[in-house]
Amino acid sequence: MTSITPQQPLGSGFGARTTAAEALAGIDLSGKLAIVTGGYSGLGLETSRALTGAGATVVVPARRPEHAQEELATAGITAEVAALDLADLNSVRAFATAFLDTDRPVDLLINNAAIMANPETRVGLGWESQFATNHLGHFTLANLLWPALAAAPGGARVVALSSSGHKRSPVVFDDIMFDRRPYEKWAAYGQAKTANSLFAVQLDALGADAGVRAFAVHPGGILTPLQRHLSKEEMIDFGWIDADGNTIETRFKTPEQGASTTVWAATSPQLEGKGGVYCEDCDIAAPTDPDSDTARFQGVDAHAYDRDDAGRLWEVSAALTGVDAFAAAA
């Protein structure tokens, strides 16, 4: 039985301003295959750039594949592009089926794509869109790709992008879809980001003995197209930008810095034999210190790595999606 990795920093030697290229220095990914959802924009683009730069073959599933191909080509990144809409489970199934038909292992699965703080939207079977897209779509993808992950020589890693937004809400199991409570975009985002973290906790527990380890990642504050649903006034009120629209640099990382924890969690030898933890600033994060001035945006709250909630969420997600790669072994 695989031991539980403590939610405590390792002292990795990296930090908040480490870039993705620096985190990958000396790591050769030749012969490795990575799938990066949303790998053509913002953090995903920088993740694709760093992984291909280290020698990996990168597959970028995208809702608009033609647009994704254009963005990657403009950035000088060579990657495979395929159609995938995380809000549509039929689309997820189609992508996974087509990929499995290529009979290639997946060494790295980066669940990067996300939506944030959008107006109330229902998808699928009336599901709240942030939970459905950010969590259920990726949950389905990872489960369907399980044979390819388990086939990776030397083991595979799955990285789920969470956020300090997880601090806004635990998973509200008695009303996940906001069917009874009023919809609030930030509570919905927070719940989805908590779900991303709990997904990593449970996938690691289920997959570790097969050599598949999972990590949740907070990339840090970065202004990217993820903020498309926010007004300029909201971002000024949050202290993200000034009145002229300029980023307040002391709060934010560059996209190259934001992608560093993703690629570190996906590849670092320092994490060999470890998993099921929430990472930030290229290290395992410490539990949130509620008395700290940085508690709002640093550290991980207990509800985002609670093992009982992780197991419960897995069961709920499997029931909603009808997908569970581990059901036969349970």
Contacts in CASP RR format, 6 or more apart in sequence:
PFRMAT RR
TARGET T0000
AUTHOR 0000-0000-0000
METHOD contacts of the structure
MODEL  1
MTSITPQQPLGSGFGARTTAAEALAGIDLSGKLAIVTGGYSGLGLETSRA
LTGAGATVVVPARRPEHAQEELATAGITAEVAALDLADLNSVRAFATAFL
DTDRPVDLLINNAAIMANPETRVGLGWESQFATNHLGHFTLANLLWPALA
AAPGGARVVALSSSGHKRSPVVFDDIMFDRRPYEKWAAYGQAKTANSLFA
VQLDALGADAGVRAFAVHPGGILTPLQRHLSKEEMIDFGWIDADGNTIET
RFKTPEQGASTTVWAATSPQLEGKGGVYCEDCDIAAPTDPDSDTARFQGV
DAHAYDRDDAGRLWEVSAALTGVDAFAAAA
1 209 0 8 1.000
2 205 0 8 1.000
2 208 0 8 1.000
2 209 0 8 1.000
2 273 0 8 1.000
4 276 0 8 1.000
4 307 0 8 1.000
5 273 0 8 1.000
5 274 0 8 1.000
5 275 0 8 1.000
5 276 0 8 1.000
5 277 0 8 1.000
5 284 0 8 1.000
6 277 0 8 1.000
6 284 0 8 1.000
7 277 0 8 1.000
7 278 0 8 1.000
7 284 0 8 1.000
7 285 0 8 1.000
7 286 0 8 1.000
7 287 0 8 1.000
7 300 0 8 1.000
7 305 0 8 1.000
8 284 0 8 1.000
8 286 0 8 1.000
9 283 0 8 1.000
9 284 0 8 1.000
9 285 0 8 1.000
9 286 0 8 1.000
10 270 0 8 1.000
10 283 0 8 1.000
10 284 0 8 1.000
11 283 0 8 1.000
12 264 0 8 1.000
12 268 0 8 1.000
12 270 0 8 1.000
12 282 0 8 1.000
12 283 0 8 1.000
13 282 0 8 1.000
13 283 0 8 1.000
14 22 0 8 1.000
14 23 0 8 1.000
14 260 0 8 1.000
14 264 0 8 1.000
14 281 0 8 1.000
14 282 0 8 1.000
14 283 0 8 1.000
15 260 0 8 1.000
15 281 0 8 1.000
15 282 0 8 1.000
15 283 0 8 1.000
16 220 0 8 1.000
16 253 0 8 1.000
16 257 0 8 1.000
16 281 0 8 1.000
17 253 0 8 1.000
17 257 0 8 1.000
18 257 0 8 1.000
18 260 0 8 1.000
18 264 0 8 1.000
18 281 0 8 1.000
18 282 0 8 1.000
19 254 0 8 1.000
19 256 0 8 1.000
19 257 0 8 1.000
19 259 0 8 1.000
19 260 0 8 1.000
20 46 0 8 1.000
20 47 0 8 1.000
20 49 0 8 1.000
20 50 0 8 1.000
20 256 0 8 1.000
20 257 0 8 1.000
20 258 0 8 1.000
20 259 0 8 1.000
20 260 0 8 1.000
20 262 0 8 1.000
20 263 0 8 1.000
21 50 0 8 1.000
21 256 0 8 1.000
22 260 0 8 1.000
23 50 0 8 1.000
23 260 0 8 1.000
23 261 0 8 1.000
23 263 0 8 1.000
23 264 0 8 1.000
23 267 0 8 1.000
23 268 0 8 1.000
23 282 0 8 1.000
24 50 0 8 1.000
24 51 0 8 1.000
24 53 0 8 1.000
24 54 0 8 1.000
24 263 0 8 1.000
24 264 0 8 1.000
24 267 0 8 1.000
26 54 0 8 1.000
27 54 0 8 1.000
27 267 0 8 1.000
27 268 0 8 1.000
28 54 0 8 1.000
28 55 0 8 1.000
29 51 0 8 1.000
29 53 0 8 1.000
29 54 0 8 1.000
29 55 0 8 1.000
29 56 0 8 1.000
29 107 0 8 1.000
29 267 0 8 1.000
30 55 0 8 1.000
30 56 0 8 1.000
31 55 0 8 1.000
31 56 0 8 1.000
31 57 0 8 1.000
31 107 0 8 1.000
32 55 0 8 1.000
32 56 0 8 1.000
32 57 0 8 1.000
32 107 0 8 1.000
32 108 0 8 1.000
33 56 0 8 1.000
33 57 0 8 1.000
33 58 0 8 1.000
33 59 0 8 1.000
33 104 0 8 1.000
33 105 0 8 1.000
33 106 0 8 1.000
33 107 0 8 1.000
33 108 0 8 1.000
34 51 0 8 1.000
34 56 0 8 1.000
34 57 0 8 1.000
34 58 0 8 1.000
34 59 0 8 1.000
34 106 0 8 1.000
34 107 0 8 1.000
34 108 0 8 1.000
34 109 0 8 1.000
34 110 0 8 1.000
34 266 0 8 1.000
35 58 0 8 1.000
35 59 0 8 1.000
35 60 0 8 1.000
35 61 0 8 1.000
35 99 0 8 1.000
35 106 0 8 1.000
35 108 0 8 1.000
35 109 0 8 1.000
35 110 0 8 1.000
35 145 0 8 1.000
36 44 0 8 1.000
36 47 0 8 1.000
36 48 0 8 1.000
36 51 0 8 1.000
36 58 0 8 1.000
36 59 0 8 1.000
36 60 0 8 1.000
36 79 0 8 1.000
36 110 0 8 1.000
36 112 0 8 1.000
37 60 0 8 1.000
37 61 0 8 1.000
37 84 0 8 1.000
37 86 0 8 1.000
37 110 0 8 1.000
37 111 0 8 1.000
37 112 0 8 1.000
37 113 0 8 1.000
37 138 0 8 1.000
37 141 0 8 1.000
38 44 0 8 1.000
38 60 0 8 1.000
38 61 0 8 1.000
38 62 0 8 1.000
38 68 0 8 1.000
38 112 0 8 1.000
38 113 0 8 1.000
39 45 0 8 1.000
39 47 0 8 1.000
39 48 0 8 1.000
39 58 0 8 1.000
39 60 0 8 1.000
39 62 0 8 1.000
39 68 0 8 1.000
39 72 0 8 1.000
39 79 0 8 1.000
39 110 0 8 1.000
39 112 0 8 1.000
39 113 0 8 1.000
40 48 0 8 1.000
40 60 0 8 1.000
40 62 0 8 1.000
40 67 0 8 1.000
40 68 0 8 1.000
40 69 0 8 1.000
40 71 0 8 1.000
40 72 0 8 1.000
40 79 0 8 1.000
40 81 0 8 1.000
41 68 0 8 1.000
41 71 0 8 1.000
41 224 0 8 1.000
41 225 0 8 1.000
42 222 0 8 1.000
42 224 0 8 1.000
42 225 0 8 1.000
42 226 0 8 1.000
42 255 0 8 1.000
43 112 0 8 1.000
43 161 0 8 1.000
43 219 0 8 1.000
43 222 0 8 1.000
43 224 0 8 1.000
43 255 0 8 1.000
43 258 0 8 1.000
43 259 0 8 1.000
43 262 0 8 1.000
44 110 0 8 1.000
44 112 0 8 1.000
44 113 0 8 1.000
44 259 0 8 1.000
44 262 0 8 1.000
45 71 0 8 1.000
45 72 0 8 1.000
45 75 0 8 1.000
45 77 0 8 1.000
45 255 0 8 1.000
46 255 0 8 1.000
46 256 0 8 1.000
46 258 0 8 1.000
46 259 0 8 1.000
47 110 0 8 1.000
47 112 0 8 1.000
47 259 0 8 1.000
47 262 0 8 1.000
47 263 0 8 1.000
48 58 0 8 1.000
48 60 0 8 1.000
48 72 0 8 1.000
48 77 0 8 1.000
48 79 0 8 1.000
49 75 0 8 1.000
49 77 0 8 1.000
49 259 0 8 1.000
50 259 0 8 1.000
50 263 0 8 1.000
51 58 0 8 1.000
51 108 0 8 1.000
51 263 0 8 1.000
51 266 0 8 1.000
52 58 0 8 1.000
52 77 0 8 1.000
52 78 0 8 1.000
52 79 0 8 1.000
54 267 0 8 1.000
56 107 0 8 1.000
56 108 0 8 1.000
57 80 0 8 1.000
58 77 0 8 1.000
58 79 0 8 1.000
58 80 0 8 1.000
59 79 0 8 1.000
59 80 0 8 1.000
59 81 0 8 1.000
59 82 0 8 1.000
59 99 0 8 1.000
60 68 0 8 1.000
60 72 0 8 1.000
60 79 0 8 1.000
60 80 0 8 1.000
60 81 0 8 1.000
60 82 0 8 1.000
61 81 0 8 1.000
61 82 0 8 1.000
61 83 0 8 1.000
61 84 0 8 1.000
61 95 0 8 1.000
61 113 0 8 1.000
61 141 0 8 1.000
62 68 0 8 1.000
62 81 0 8 1.000
62 82 0 8 1.000
62 83 0 8 1.000
62 84 0 8 1.000
63 83 0 8 1.000
63 84 0 8 1.000
63 85 0 8 1.000
63 86 0 8 1.000
65 81 0 8 1.000
65 82 0 8 1.000
65 83 0 8 1.000
68 81 0 8 1.000
69 81 0 8 1.000
72 78 0 8 1.000
72 79 0 8 1.000
72 81 0 8 1.000
82 95 0 8 1.000
82 98 0 8 1.000
82 99 0 8 1.000
83 91 0 8 1.000
83 94 0 8 1.000
83 95 0 8 1.000
84 91 0 8 1.000
84 92 0 8 1.000
84 95 0 8 1.000
84 141 0 8 1.000
85 91 0 8 1.000
85 92 0 8 1.000
86 92 0 8 1.000
86 113 0 8 1.000
86 132 0 8 1.000
86 133 0 8 1.000
86 134 0 8 1.000
86 137 0 8 1.000
86 138 0 8 1.000
86 141 0 8 1.000
87 123 0 8 1.000
87 124 0 8 1.000
87 129 0 8 1.000
87 132 0 8 1.000
87 133 0 8 1.000
87 137 0 8 1.000
88 123 0 8 1.000
88 124 0 8 1.000
89 124 0 8 1.000
89 136 0 8 1.000
89 137 0 8 1.000
89 140 0 8 1.000
89 321 0 8 1.000
92 137 0 8 1.000
92 140 0 8 1.000
92 141 0 8 1.000
92 144 0 8 1.000
93 140 0 8 1.000
93 144 0 8 1.000
95 141 0 8 1.000
96 140 0 8 1.000
96 141 0 8 1.000
96 144 0 8 1.000
96 145 0 8 1.000
97 144 0 8 1.000
99 106 0 8 1.000
99 145 0 8 1.000
99 148 0 8 1.000
100 144 0 8 1.000
100 145 0 8 1.000
100 147 0 8 1.000
100 148 0 8 1.000
104 148 0 8 1.000
105 148 0 8 1.000
105 149 0 8 1.000
105 151 0 8 1.000
105 152 0 8 1.000
105 153 0 8 1.000
105 156 0 8 1.000
106 145 0 8 1.000
106 148 0 8 1.000
106 149 0 8 1.000
106 151 0 8 1.000
106 152 0 8 1.000
106 156 0 8 1.000
107 152 0 8 1.000
107 155 0 8 1.000
107 156 0 8 1.000
107 157 0 8 1.000
108 156 0 8 1.000
108 157 0 8 1.000
108 158 0 8 1.000
108 159 0 8 1.000
108 266 0 8 1.000
108 267 0 8 1.000
109 141 0 8 1.000
109 142 0 8 1.000
109 145 0 8 1.000
109 149 0 8 1.000
109 156 0 8 1.000
109 157 0 8 1.000
109 158 0 8 1.000
109 159 0 8 1.000
110 159 0 8 1.000
110 161 0 8 1.000
110 262 0 8 1.000
110 266 0 8 1.000
111 138 0 8 1.000
111 141 0 8 1.000
111 142 0 8 1.000
111 158 0 8 1.000
111 159 0 8 1.000
111 160 0 8 1.000
111 161 0 8 1.000
111 196 0 8 1.000
112 159 0 8 1.000
112 161 0 8 1.000
112 262 0 8 1.000
113 133 0 8 1.000
113 138 0 8 1.000
114 133 0 8 1.000
114 134 0 8 1.000
114 161 0 8 1.000
114 192 0 8 1.000
114 226 0 8 1.000
115 129 0 8 1.000
115 130 0 8 1.000
115 133 0 8 1.000
115 134 0 8 1.000
115 226 0 8 1.000
115 229 0 8 1.000
116 130 0 8 1.000
116 189 0 8 1.000
116 226 0 8 1.000
116 227 0 8 1.000
116 229 0 8 1.000
116 230 0 8 1.000
117 130 0 8 1.000
117 185 0 8 1.000
117 186 0 8 1.000
117 188 0 8 1.000
117 189 0 8 1.000
117 229 0 8 1.000
117 230 0 8 1.000
118 129 0 8 1.000
118 130 0 8 1.000
118 185 0 8 1.000
118 229 0 8 1.000
119 185 0 8 1.000
119 229 0 8 1.000
120 128 0 8 1.000
120 129 0 8 1.000
120 178 0 8 1.000
120 183 0 8 1.000
120 185 0 8 1.000
121 128 0 8 1.000
121 129 0 8 1.000
122 128 0 8 1.000
122 129 0 8 1.000
123 129 0 8 1.000
123 132 0 8 1.000
123 133 0 8 1.000
124 132 0 8 1.000
125 320 0 8 1.000
126 177 0 8 1.000
127 136 0 8 1.000
127 177 0 8 1.000
127 320 0 8 1.000
128 176 0 8 1.000
128 177 0 8 1.000
128 178 0 8 1.000
128 183 0 8 1.000
128 188 0 8 1.000
130 185 0 8 1.000
130 188 0 8 1.000
130 189 0 8 1.000
130 191 0 8 1.000
130 192 0 8 1.000
131 176 0 8 1.000
131 177 0 8 1.000
131 188 0 8 1.000
131 191 0 8 1.000
131 192 0 8 1.000
131 195 0 8 1.000
133 192 0 8 1.000
134 192 0 8 1.000
134 193 0 8 1.000
134 195 0 8 1.000
134 196 0 8 1.000
135 192 0 8 1.000
135 195 0 8 1.000
135 196 0 8 1.000
135 199 0 8 1.000
135 317 0 8 1.000
136 317 0 8 1.000
136 320 0 8 1.000
136 321 0 8 1.000
137 321 0 8 1.000
138 160 0 8 1.000
138 196 0 8 1.000
138 199 0 8 1.000
139 199 0 8 1.000
139 317 0 8 1.000
139 321 0 8 1.000
139 323 0 8 1.000
140 321 0 8 1.000
140 323 0 8 1.000
142 149 0 8 1.000
142 158 0 8 1.000
142 199 0 8 1.000
142 203 0 8 1.000
142 325 0 8 1.000
143 318 0 8 1.000
143 321 0 8 1.000
143 323 0 8 1.000
143 324 0 8 1.000
143 325 0 8 1.000
144 323 0 8 1.000
144 325 0 8 1.000
146 212 0 8 1.000
146 325 0 8 1.000
146 326 0 8 1.000
147 325 0 8 1.000
149 156 0 8 1.000
149 158 0 8 1.000
149 212 0 8 1.000
150 156 0 8 1.000
150 207 0 8 1.000
150 210 0 8 1.000
150 211 0 8 1.000
150 212 0 8 1.000
152 212 0 8 1.000
154 211 0 8 1.000
155 211 0 8 1.000
155 212 0 8 1.000
155 213 0 8 1.000
156 211 0 8 1.000
156 212 0 8 1.000
156 213 0 8 1.000
157 212 0 8 1.000
157 213 0 8 1.000
157 214 0 8 1.000
157 215 0 8 1.000
157 265 0 8 1.000
157 266 0 8 1.000
157 267 0 8 1.000
157 271 0 8 1.000
158 200 0 8 1.000
158 203 0 8 1.000
158 212 0 8 1.000
158 213 0 8 1.000
158 214 0 8 1.000
158 215 0 8 1.000
159 200 0 8 1.000
159 214 0 8 1.000
159 215 0 8 1.000
159 216 0 8 1.000
159 217 0 8 1.000
159 262 0 8 1.000
159 265 0 8 1.000
159 266 0 8 1.000
160 196 0 8 1.000
160 197 0 8 1.000
160 199 0 8 1.000
160 200 0 8 1.000
160 214 0 8 1.000
160 215 0 8 1.000
160 216 0 8 1.000
160 217 0 8 1.000
161 196 0 8 1.000
161 216 0 8 1.000
161 217 0 8 1.000
161 219 0 8 1.000
161 262 0 8 1.000
162 193 0 8 1.000
162 194 0 8 1.000
162 196 0 8 1.000
162 197 0 8 1.000
162 200 0 8 1.000
162 216 0 8 1.000
162 217 0 8 1.000
162 218 0 8 1.000
162 278 0 8 1.000
162 304 0 8 1.000
163 189 0 8 1.000
163 190 0 8 1.000
163 193 0 8 1.000
163 196 0 8 1.000
163 218 0 8 1.000
163 219 0 8 1.000
163 220 0 8 1.000
164 218 0 8 1.000
164 220 0 8 1.000
164 221 0 8 1.000
164 296 0 8 1.000
164 297 0 8 1.000
164 298 0 8 1.000
164 299 0 8 1.000
165 186 0 8 1.000
165 189 0 8 1.000
165 190 0 8 1.000
165 193 0 8 1.000
166 190 0 8 1.000
166 193 0 8 1.000
166 194 0 8 1.000
166 196 0 8 1.000
166 197 0 8 1.000
166 218 0 8 1.000
166 300 0 8 1.000
166 301 0 8 1.000
166 303 0 8 1.000
166 304 0 8 1.000
167 190 0 8 1.000
167 288 0 8 1.000
167 295 0 8 1.000
167 296 0 8 1.000
167 297 0 8 1.000
167 301 0 8 1.000
168 186 0 8 1.000
168 187 0 8 1.000
168 189 0 8 1.000
168 190 0 8 1.000
168 191 0 8 1.000
168 193 0 8 1.000
169 186 0 8 1.000
169 187 0 8 1.000
169 188 0 8 1.000
169 190 0 8 1.000
169 191 0 8 1.000
169 194 0 8 1.000
170 191 0 8 1.000
170 194 0 8 1.000
170 301 0 8 1.000
170 303 0 8 1.000
170 304 0 8 1.000
170 309 0 8 1.000
171 191 0 8 1.000
171 194 0 8 1.000
171 195 0 8 1.000
171 198 0 8 1.000
171 303 0 8 1.000
171 309 0 8 1.000
171 313 0 8 1.000
172 181 0 8 1.000
172 191 0 8 1.000
173 312 0 8 1.000
173 313 0 8 1.000
173 316 0 8 1.000
175 181 0 8 1.000
176 191 0 8 1.000
176 316 0 8 1.000
178 184 0 8 1.000
178 188 0 8 1.000
185 229 0 8 1.000
193 304 0 8 1.000
194 303 0 8 1.000
194 304 0 8 1.000
195 313 0 8 1.000
195 317 0 8 1.000
196 216 0 8 1.000
197 216 0 8 1.000
197 278 0 8 1.000
197 300 0 8 1.000
197 304 0 8 1.000
197 305 0 8 1.000
198 304 0 8 1.000
198 305 0 8 1.000
198 306 0 8 1.000
198 309 0 8 1.000
198 310 0 8 1.000
198 311 0 8 1.000
198 313 0 8 1.000
198 314 0 8 1.000
199 214 0 8 1.000
199 216 0 8 1.000
199 310 0 8 1.000
199 313 0 8 1.000
199 314 0 8 1.000
199 317 0 8 1.000
200 214 0 8 1.000
200 215 0 8 1.000
200 216 0 8 1.000
200 275 0 8 1.000
200 276 0 8 1.000
200 277 0 8 1.000
200 278 0 8 1.000
201 214 0 8 1.000
201 216 0 8 1.000
201 276 0 8 1.000
201 305 0 8 1.000
201 306 0 8 1.000
201 307 0 8 1.000
201 310 0 8 1.000
201 311 0 8 1.000
202 307 0 8 1.000
202 310 0 8 1.000
202 311 0 8 1.000
202 313 0 8 1.000
202 314 0 8 1.000
203 212 0 8 1.000
203 214 0 8 1.000
203 276 0 8 1.000
204 212 0 8 1.000
204 213 0 8 1.000
204 214 0 8 1.000
204 215 0 8 1.000
204 275 0 8 1.000
204 276 0 8 1.000
205 276 0 8 1.000
205 307 0 8 1.000
205 310 0 8 1.000
205 311 0 8 1.000
206 314 0 8 1.000
206 326 0 8 1.000
207 213 0 8 1.000
207 214 0 8 1.000
207 326 0 8 1.000
208 275 0 8 1.000
213 271 0 8 1.000
213 273 0 8 1.000
213 274 0 8 1.000
213 275 0 8 1.000
213 276 0 8 1.000
214 275 0 8 1.000
214 276 0 8 1.000
215 265 0 8 1.000
215 266 0 8 1.000
215 271 0 8 1.000
215 275 0 8 1.000
215 276 0 8 1.000
215 277 0 8 1.000
215 278 0 8 1.000
215 279 0 8 1.000
216 276 0 8 1.000
216 277 0 8 1.000
216 278 0 8 1.000
216 279 0 8 1.000
216 304 0 8 1.000
216 305 0 8 1.000
217 261 0 8 1.000
217 262 0 8 1.000
217 265 0 8 1.000
217 278 0 8 1.000
217 279 0 8 1.000
217 280 0 8 1.000
218 261 0 8 1.000
218 278 0 8 1.000
218 279 0 8 1.000
218 280 0 8 1.000
218 285 0 8 1.000
218 299 0 8 1.000
218 300 0 8 1.000
219 253 0 8 1.000
219 258 0 8 1.000
219 259 0 8 1.000
219 261 0 8 1.000
219 262 0 8 1.000
219 280 0 8 1.000
220 253 0 8 1.000
220 258 0 8 1.000
220 261 0 8 1.000
220 280 0 8 1.000
220 281 0 8 1.000
220 297 0 8 1.000
221 251 0 8 1.000
221 252 0 8 1.000
221 253 0 8 1.000
221 258 0 8 1.000
221 297 0 8 1.000
222 252 0 8 1.000
222 253 0 8 1.000
222 254 0 8 1.000
222 255 0 8 1.000
222 257 0 8 1.000
222 258 0 8 1.000
223 235 0 8 1.000
223 240 0 8 1.000
223 241 0 8 1.000
223 247 0 8 1.000
223 252 0 8 1.000
224 255 0 8 1.000
227 235 0 8 1.000
227 240 0 8 1.000
232 241 0 8 1.000
232 245 0 8 1.000
235 241 0 8 1.000
235 245 0 8 1.000
236 242 0 8 1.000
236 243 0 8 1.000
236 245 0 8 1.000
239 248 0 8 1.000
239 251 0 8 1.000
240 247 0 8 1.000
240 248 0 8 1.000
240 251 0 8 1.000
240 252 0 8 1.000
241 247 0 8 1.000
241 248 0 8 1.000
242 248 0 8 1.000
260 282 0 8 1.000
261 279 0 8 1.000
261 280 0 8 1.000
261 281 0 8 1.000
261 282 0 8 1.000
264 271 0 8 1.000
264 279 0 8 1.000
264 282 0 8 1.000
265 271 0 8 1.000
265 279 0 8 1.000
268 282 0 8 1.000
274 284 0 8 1.000
276 305 0 8 1.000
277 284 0 8 1.000
277 285 0 8 1.000
277 305 0 8 1.000
278 284 0 8 1.000
278 285 0 8 1.000
278 299 0 8 1.000
278 300 0 8 1.000
278 304 0 8 1.000
278 305 0 8 1.000
279 285 0 8 1.000
280 298 0 8 1.000
280 299 0 8 1.000
280 300 0 8 1.000
285 298 0 8 1.000
285 299 0 8 1.000
285 300 0 8 1.000
286 299 0 8 1.000
286 300 0 8 1.000
287 299 0 8 1.000
287 300 0 8 1.000
287 301 0 8 1.000
287 302 0 8 1.000
288 295 0 8 1.000
288 298 0 8 1.000
288 299 0 8 1.000
288 300 0 8 1.000
288 301 0 8 1.000
288 302 0 8 1.000
289 295 0 8 1.000
289 299 0 8 1.000
292 298 0 8 1.000
303 309 0 8 1.000
314 324 0 8 1.000
318 324 0 8 1.000
318 327 0 8 1.000
324 330 0 8 1.000
END
